[in-house]
Amino acid sequence: MTDTSSIFDQHLPRTQANFAPLTPLSFIERTAEVYPERLAIVHGALRQSWRQTYERCRRLASSLQRAGIGKNDTVAALLPNTPPMVEAHFGVPMAGAVLNTLNTRLDPSTIAFMLDHGEARAVIVDPEFGAALAQALRLRQSSSPLRIIEVEDALYGPSAQPLGGTRYEDFLAAGDPEFAWQLPGDEWDAIALNYTSGTTGNPKGVVYHHRGAHTNAISNVLEWDMPKHAVYLWTLPMFHCNGWCFPWTVAARAGVNVCLRRVDAQAIFDAMREHGVTHYCGAPIVHGLLVNAPAQMKEGVPAGIKAMVAGAAPPAAMIEGMEQLGFDLTHVYGLTEVYGPATVCAQHDEWQQLDIGERARLNARQGVRYHLQRGAAVLDPETLQPVPRDGETMGEVMFRGNITMKGYLKNPQATHEAFAGGWFHSGDLAVQYPDGYIKIRDRSKDIIISGGENISSIEVEDVLYRHPAVLAAAVVARPDPKWGETPCAFVELKSGAEVTPGDIVAHCKQHLAGFKVPRAVVFGELPKTSTGKIQKFELRQRAGSAAAIDG
């Protein structure tokens, strides 16, 4: 409560003249005013300026309001990384509504659940996903009306299953390009709804506020020293944590959104050469795709491209491969609940003098808090006291500050548990080093307990990635009658690699204590999410009954 007795609070009111809610919507407003003719979006033959983009976003907001959609109404988007997805990140909240970007690889029943749970009033859909949405609509439990807005994309072609909705371009044409949108009444107002992966039970709806979206967008700029007019390639799905807030970040820098319908090495390298790409993000699988591409595909790629990796620590082979490409790799870490990345492995100049193994060790750490995150620490989950900074004592990674969700939609119990003690509990187990850098050891559910000894699956995976034949690896617990659990390694080999399970086990024995070495090795393609993360829950199911190859 304000102390009105203080001289600094008497007759010094908060007014429109000296206070405005923080929102990323202010970024596109300023950029369209200052750099109206600068390039904003590239998609195939399309070249769209910031003035045009701002006008289209205002048209979208205007038409939504005319359709009766406004404050705190949910608008879902089932879209790839195309211009309408960029526009939705501004046009939907300009109407006062909340944007729910749906994972385009979800099954129809899950999409139906999200549409119902989020109480969507409208959905913007790409032609590629018309059939999936049609099936989801049939599976909905809610009888509330849902407005369908159908995008057309020349790079894809007509929808295999038109839904009888309004054409996106017609919807925008009916809107006002000068629509007088308003700042949120409170920066705590919701701007976006993102669902967690939901590997057990129904996914949870994570609610973002304007303040957090604004704050993380600016933190992205600071972590990368992102220059004005940066050229950003959309390899990261915009449906994932709102593209780690980069739709808003690019607008803040008056940059260029180079759209990409799907991740493909040839398309990525072509875009980098043609458009002078300066920045891109992705899971390790995306960077690995580029590192392992044929040499001729990489010719003429601009040097100095900045890449951001999250989802798993970059192994030495990836760091070395990125350096050979001339790319500058930054490792970040976060969760949906903290708007995507919320810590960064901030590099030091002296690290460049170290050998690749030591650089990989340092860069594999999840790092320190983002500039504008209040706190990121490894705490004892029982006492909430910091663990010793010895690089050995494990605790749970916890966050607090503006880059943290409002909570879980319609789930007060989960929200209460997540924020117990005034910290967001990530569920990730980690250590903290003397320099303050955090290193994740495992998810609490991924620790393998073998004969009473705790084994970090991440530690074993780090060793597997050091083998030159390994493209991707994941380690899970396999039931064992004697030890309770033993490590089971699932390994995806590089194209043309010839290696035996015994070779993999022998490699691990050189770097790990005996009880940590995988007792079984399974070769094959690893199941992955649409964002490139390996689906360990599926591998756990396989390990429970898999005819794993004993090493």
N, C-alpha and C positions, 0 to 999 in steps of 0.2 A: 504494500500500500504506500502511496506517495506521502512523504512527510511534508505536509503543507506549512509546517512551522519553519522549514528551512528557507533561507533567503533565495536559494537556488530553485525553489519550487513555487515561490509566490509570484503571481502575475506573469508566469512563464508557461503558458498553456501549450499543449500539443495541438497544432492546427494543420490545415492543408498546406499552409505556407512552409512549415518546417518539418513535416513528417508525411511520408508516403509508404504504403505497404510494399514490401519487396516482392517482386514477381518477375519471372523471366519474360513476360509479355512486353516489358519495357525495352528489352533488347531489340526486338524486331522493329518497334516503333522508332527508336533512335537510328538504327541502321538504315531504314527506309527513308528517313529524313536526311541523313548525312551522306549516304552513298546510294541514292535511289537507282542509278543505272549500273551499279556493280553487279556482277553475275552472282546469283544466289543458288540456282539449281541447274544441274546438268542431268539429263535423262535421255539417252539415245540422241535424237536430233534436237530435242528441246533445250533451249537456253532461256532461262527465266531470271529476270532482274529482281533485286530486292523490292523495288517499287511494285512490280507486278505481283510478287509473292505476298507482300503486305496487303495489297488490294484483294487478292484471292482469299486470304485468311479472314479479312473483314467481311467479305461476301459470305463465307462459310458461317461465320458467327451470326451475321444478320439473318440468313436463311434458317438457321437453327432456332433462333428466337421467334421468327415468324411462324415456325412449325410448333411453337409452344414449348420449346426446350430451353431451359435457362438454369438458374442457380441450383447447383447440387444435383442436376440431372446427369445421368451417365450416358455417354456416347461411346460405343465400342468401335474398334477399328480392327478389321481382319485384312491386313495389308502387308505386302513386302516393303522393301526399302525403295519406295517410289515417291514422286512429288506429293501426292495426296497425303502420305504419311507425315511428311514434313509439315504440310499445311495444317493437318489435324492438331499438331502439337501447339499451335497458336490459335487457330480458329475456334476450336472447341472451348478452351478456357476463356477466350474473349467473350463467348456467349454466357460465361458464368458456369458452364457445365464442367463435368469431370471426364477426362479421357481415359478409357480402358483399352489399352493396346493388347490384343489377343495373340498368343503364340500361334503362328500359322501352321505348325505341325501337330497341333493337338487333335485328338479324336473328337468327332462330333458330340459325343455325350459330355465331354469335359467342357467344350465350348458352350453347350446348352446350359450346363451348371453355372458357368461364369456369367452368361447373359441374364440368367434368373437371379443369381445371388447378388450381382451388381445392379440389378433393376434397370438394365439398359433401356433407354427410350428410343435409341436409334443405333444402327450399325452401318459403318462404311465398309464396303467389301470389294476386294479385287476380283477380276474374273477368274483367276486361277483357283479361288477358294469358294466359288459359288456353290459347287456341289456339296462341299463340307458344311457350309452354312445352311443350305436347304435341309440337309439331314438333321443338323442341330436344331433348326426351327421346329421340326417334327417331334423332337425329343424334349422340348421345353415343357416344364411343369406349369409355368406362369401363363396366364391368359391375357396379360396386359399387352396392349398393342406395341409393336416394334417397327419403327420406320426403317426401311431398307434403302440405302443410297449406294448405287452401283457404279463403280469406277470402270472406265474403259482405258485400256493401255495397248497402244499399237505394238509395243515390244512383246506382248503376250498373245494378243488376238482376242476374239469374242469369247464370252463366257460359254462354257459347255452347258451351263444350266442357268439361264436368266431367271431372276427371282421376281420380276414384275415390279421392281422398285423404281425409284426416281434416279435418272442418270445423274452422276456427280456433277458434270459440267452444266446440266440444266439447273441443278440445285444451286450451284454457285451463281449462275447467270441471273437468277431471281433475287440475289442478295444485293445489298448496298455496298459499293466499294469504299464509301466514305463512312461506313457504320461507326458510330461514336461509342465504341466499347468502353467499359469502365474498369478501373483497377479493382481488384477484389476488395470487398469491404473490410476484410481482415486478412493479413498475410498467412494466417493459420487456416484459411479456407482451403478445401481440397482442390488439387489441380489434376491429379491422376490416380488411377487405381491399377495396381499390378498384382497379378496372382503368382504365388510361389509355385514351384514345380509340382507339389502335391504327390510325392512319391508314396506316401502312406495316407489313405483317406482323401477327403476333398482338399483341394488347394486353399490356402488362406489368401484373403484379399488385403494387400498392403496399400494403405492410403498415404499419398504424398501431399504435402502442403506447398503453397506458392513460395514461402520463405525458403524451404529446403531445396526446391528445384532451382531457385535463383542462386542460392548459396553454393550448391554443388556445381552448377554450370560455371560459376566464376572460379571455383577451386580447380576445375579442369584446366582452365586457362593458366592458372598459377603453377600447377604441377608441371605443365609442359612448356611454360614460357611461350604460350601459343601466340604467334604474331597476328597482326591485322591481315585480313584477306587470306588466311590459311585455306588450303584446298583439302577438304576432308572427304575421304572415300568411305562409303557406307558398307563396310564388310561386316560390321556388328549389327545384328537385328535391332531395329528401332522398337520392336515390341519388348525387348529385354531391358527392364529398368529404364524405360523411355530412352533406349540407346545410351545408357549411362549419363543421361542428361545432355548429350552432345547436340541434339537439335537446337537446344537453347544456347549452348556454348558457341556453336557456329554462327548463330545470329548475333551474339555479343561481339564477335570478332569480324563481323561483316564478311564472313568467309563464303566458301563455295561448297554446297552439298553435291557431291558426285554420287548419284544414286546407282544402286546395283541390285538387280532383282534376286540374284542368287550368287553364292560364293563359288567361284571357279577361277583357278590359277591363271588361265589365259586371259580371262576377262579382267582380272585384277591388274595384271602386268600391263595389259593394253591401256587400261584407264590411267594407270600411273604415268605412262609415257605420254598419252594424248593430252591429259589435262594438267600435268605437272602436280600430281598429288603430293601433299606435304605431310599429311597425318592420316592414320587409320588405327582402328582398334580390333581386337578379336581374342577368342580363346586360343590356347596353345595349338589346337588342331589347325587353325587358320594360318598361323605363322609357319607351322611345320609344312603345310601344303606349299607355301612359297619357297621355303628353304630347300625342299626336296624336289622342286620342279626341274625339268630339263634345262640345261645351261642356256640353250638358244632362246628359251622363253624369257629369260631374265635379261637378255641383251638390251642395252640402252635405257635401263630403268634409272630414273634420277637418283643421285646419291643424296644421303642426308635425310631420307624420309623418316619421320618419327612414328614409331609403332608402340602401341600400348597393349600389354598382355595381362589377362586375369583368368581365373578359373583354376589354375595350377601353376606352381613355380616353374619358370623356364629352365630346362636342363642345359647343361654345358653345350651340348651339340646344337641346340637352338640358338643360344647366344653367339656361338662361333659362326653358325650359318648366317645369322642376321648381320653380323659384322662383315662377313664376306660380301653380302649384298650391299653393304654401305648403309644399312638401316640402324637407327638409334632406338634401342628397345627399353621401354620403361615398364616395370612390373608394379601392378596395383592389385589391391584386394578389397573385397567388399561383399555385400549381400543385397538382395532386393530391398530389405528393410532399411538399408542406409543409402538408397538411391544409386546402387551400383558401387563404384570404387569409393572408398573412404579412407584407405591408407595407401601410401606409395613408398616404394623402396627408393628413396631419394639417393641418387648416386653422388659419390665424392670424386673429385678429380684424381686423387691419388690411387683410386681403384684401377685406373687404366694402366698403371705400371705393373699390376699383378698378373700372374699367369692365369690362363683361362679357367683352370679348376677353382682357384681361389675367387676369381671374379664371379663365377657361377654360384659359388657358395654364398657370397655376399648378396648377389642379385636375387637369389632364391628366397630371401626373406621377404615377408609381407610389408615390412617397413614401419613407417611412422604415420601419424594422423595426417590427413589432408589439411591444407592450410586453414580452411574455415570450419573444420570439425573441432568441437570443443575438446573431446578426449577420446583416445583409443588406448586401451591398456589390457594387460593380462592380469586377471584377478582370481583369487581363490573364490570359487563359486559359492562356498558356504559362508565365508566371513566378509567377502567383497574387499579384502585387503590385497594390495599388490603383491605378486609373488616376487621372490628375489630375482634380481636381474643378473642371473648367472648362466643363462642359456641352457639350463637343465631342468629347472623346476617348472612343472606344467601347471597351467591354470586355464581359464576360459577367456577368450577375446571378448571384450565388452566396449561399447561405444556410448557416448552421450554428446549431445549438441544439436545444432540446427540441421545437420545432415542425417536425420533420423526420422523415420516414419511417424505419422500421427498414431498409428496402431493398426490392428487387424479389423477389417469391416465385419460388423455383427458378431464379434467374437471377444467379448470383454474378458473372459477367463484367460485366453491366450495372450491378449494385450497386457493384462495384469502380470502374468508370469514373465513375459518378455522384458518388462520394465522394472522387475523387482529390484528394490534397493536403489532406484534412480539411475540404473544403467540398462542399456539394451544388451541382452544376453544372446550372443551369436550362436552358441552351441559348438564353436570351434575351439579345440584345445591347442595351446601354444606355449612357447617359452618367450622370455624377453631377455635380450642381451644387455651387457653393460652400457652400450651406446643407445639403448632405448628401442632398438629395432625388434619388431615382433617376428617370430617364425612359427608358423602353424605346424603342429605335429600331426593333427588329425581332427576329423569330426568326432565328437564323443561317441557316436554310434559306429565309427570305423576303427576304433582301437581293437586289435586282436589280442585276446588274452590266452596265451598258450602256456600250460603248466604253471599258471599263476604269474607269468611274466607278461607285461604289457609290450606289445609290438606296434609301432606306428606304421600303418600302411604307407604313409607318405614317404617315410624314410626308405622303405624297401623299393618303392616306385622310383625314388631319386636314383637309386643304384641301377635299376633296370634301364632307365633312360640313358645311362652312360654307355650301354652296350651299343656298338655302332649299327647293329642290325635292327634295333628296336625303334619303331615309329611311334607307338603309343603303348601304355602299360597301365594296369590297374591291379591292385592287390586287395583281396577280401579274405575274410575268415572262412575256412572250410572245416566242418565238423570232424573231430578226430576222437576215436574211442579212448585213446591213451592220454592225449594232451588237452582234450576239450576242444581246442581250436588250433589250427596251423595255417600259415599263410598260403594262399592259392594265388598264383600270378596269371593273369590273362594278358597276353602279349599280341600286339598287332605288328607284324614285321614290315620293314620297308620293301618296296617292290624289288623282286629279284634276289632278296636275301636268302641265304641258305644257312640255317642254324638249327640245332637240336635242343630239346628241353634240357639235356645234360649240359650243353654249352651255357645255357642261361643260368642254371644252378651253379655251375663252376664259377661263372662270373660273379654271382652274388656272394659266394663263399670267400672271394678275395676282399670283399668290402664290408661284410656284415658278420656279426656274431652268429654262431651256428644256429641258435634257436630262432633267429630272424629270417633265415634263408627259406624261400618258398619250398614246400614239400611237394608241390604240384605246379605244373606249367601247362597252360592251355593256349594254343595258337589260334588266331582268327581275328576277324574284324570286331572291334569293340562297339557296343551299342552306345550311341551318343544322343544328347539332346539337340534341339535345333540351334543352340548357342555353342555347341561343340564340347560340352561337358560330358564326361564319361558317366554312364548311368550305372552306378555301383549297385543300386538296389536290384537291378536285373542280374548283375553278375553274382550277387549273394544268392539269388534264387538258383542260378546255374550251379554254383559251388556246392549247394546243398545236395545236389543229386548228379552233378556232372561227372562224366567218366574222364576226369582230369588225368593228364599224363604224368605219372610219378617220375620225379627227377632223381 
